[in-house]
Amino acid sequence: MAKFTLIKPLVFKRQNIFRLALIIAILVVSYLVFSKPNYPQNIPNLDKVGHFGSFFGLSFLVYFAFKPKWYLVAAAMAATPYLLS
């Protein structure tokens, strides 16, 4: 007799954990980017450090969540300035 189940057991794969972390990070970064800060910025250009850190963290999570091929990453990076202009 074959055993049928309607619900698959929850499996925590490393790639799925990175995907979940990516979703959470996108929500947190989006909230921080679109919310208006209610504190003074005493250090000039501190927002640039925040942008660098958030983009580094998001790119790290995207890489480990989807494991893209190197040539796709290179093509996307090369096409980005043309698509944004």
Secondary structure, DSSP 8 states (H G I E B T S, - for coil): -----SS------HHHHHHHHHHHHHHHHHHHHHS---S---STTHHHHHHHHHHHHHHHHHHHHH---HHHHHHHHHHHHHHH-
